[in-house]
Amino acid sequence: MARARGRLTVPNVHLRERRGRAAGIERRGQASIYLDDQVRIILDNVRIYDVQLLQQIAAGDILTIELLSGLDATTRYGASSTAGAIVITTTSGRP
């Protein structure tokens, strides 16, 4: 992770915002052979397709946020996760 203008950033990952709200997460650079080559968002072991759902989670409820590279993500979540994954665990979703 790097720091840019007071924010933490992840190489090759871009958070799109619309009117100050999250609108999507995408990977920069070359795409793989998969048509669905987006960064996966996993919330309490469930894939989230709409980034805006994350706004409903209180910051105090987040236990961990883990960033996985494409290799680590494909190992855990399958071959269509080549762009990597953001894995969020909340206190209510803890095993």
N, C-alpha and C positions, 0 to 999 in steps of 0.2 A: 504494500500500500504506500502511496505517496500523499503528500499534502499539497493542495493547490488552492490558493486564495481562502485559507481557513477551513477547507473541507478535506476529508480523506478521500482519496481516489484509488481505483483499482485499474492497473494497466489493461488496455484493450476492452474495457467495459464502459459503456456510456449510459447514464441515466437521463432519459428525455423528460423534460418538464414542460407543462403547459399551465400558464397562469400560476406559477409557483407550486404546482402540485405534480407529483410523479405521474408520468404518462406511459412510461415503458422503459425496459432495460434491454439494451442490445449490445452485441459484440462488435467491436471495430475490427477491420481487417478482412482477410480472405475468408470466405464461407467454405464449409465442407461440402461433401456431396449430398448432405441431407437438406431437404427443403426447409425443414423446421430447425434452423440453426440458431436458436435463441438461448440466452442464459436462462437456466432453470431456476425457479424460485420454489423452494421447498419449505413449507411452514408446518412444523410438527408432523413430519413425514408424509405430508400431502402436497402435491404440486399445485401451485397457485398460478393461474393464467392471467389474472388481472392485477397489475401492480397496485392499483388504487385500493384494493382490499387491505393492504398493509396499513393504510391510514387509520383503520379501525382498531389497531392494536396499540394499547398504551405502552409507552417506552418502558415503564416500570415492570411490565409483564414479560419483557424479553429477557431470556436467560442467557442465550448465546447466539451469535451470528458467525457462521463459518463460511469462508469463501473457498470453493474448490476449483482447481484448474480443470481443464478439459479431460486430462488423463484420470484424475481422481474422481471426477463426476461420472465418467463413463464406467469406471469400476463399480461405483455405488448405485448408479441410476440407469445404466444401460447405454447402448451405442448412440442413441439420439441426443446424448448430453455432451456432445463434443465441445460446446462453447463454454462449458463450466456451469457451476451452480452456486447459488446463495442459499445456505441452509440456515433457517431461523428456528430456534427452539424457544418456546414460551414456558413460563412456569406452570401453566395449566396443561401443557402438552408433554411435560417431562414424564418419562417412564417410571 
